Amino acid sequence: MTKTLFHDYNNNDLDTIITSLDQQYYTFLESHCDAATNLCLKLKEHDTLNNTAVYTQLAIAILSEVKHQCKQRKSRLMPYVFQLIEKKKNNHDCKVCAGGCKMTHTQYILELEDSHIKIREMIHRLHRVALPTSNELGISAEYQSLRKALLLIETTLTELFCLEEVLLIQKIIDAQSSINATNH
């Protein structure tokens, strides 16, 4: 990740950061996971020796999990962040809100951190079963294409996780603190 990218994100407010992450990462990852899943399915059809079966199965599991997590961010995290931004704009105070604040603020950060751990562990397992892509070993073009697609997804995830861990989570915590929601 370039310093410019990090710098650009760092200077933005929470609303801009979450919207940019959606446009530049979540949507990108969803579409690339679909394409890589199709590569996996083609590879399964053409791999008559079954020498890439374990790798392909793990790849499908990772791609499914990444896509699921992107959808979770869009359906759960993003709405929460926008509610948090609105509460901050309206000077909401969770300590004194009528009936007690029912938002479980720490849950969203924990879910985000847990998803990072889970995906990183899955990628580590995938690397352990990967075959070399050398043409000398008779590795198919489909397998090489899949490895390249997964490398792009992994690189994108590395950038995304860095932005989420270093910037997004901190901006969420700051917004939570501003409405006295740190202990909810």
HUKAVEN-V548572 format. One line per field, one symbol per residue. phi: phi as a letter, one per 20 degrees, with the letter a starting at -180 (. if undefined). A space follows every 50 residues. Layout:
phi->???
//
This chain:
phi->.effgfffffeeegfffffffffecffgfgfffffffffffffffeefem edfffffffffffffffgffffffedffgffffffffffelfcffcffmn fefeffgfffffffffffffffffffffdfefefffemffffffffffff fffffffffgfffffedfffffffffffdldfdd
//
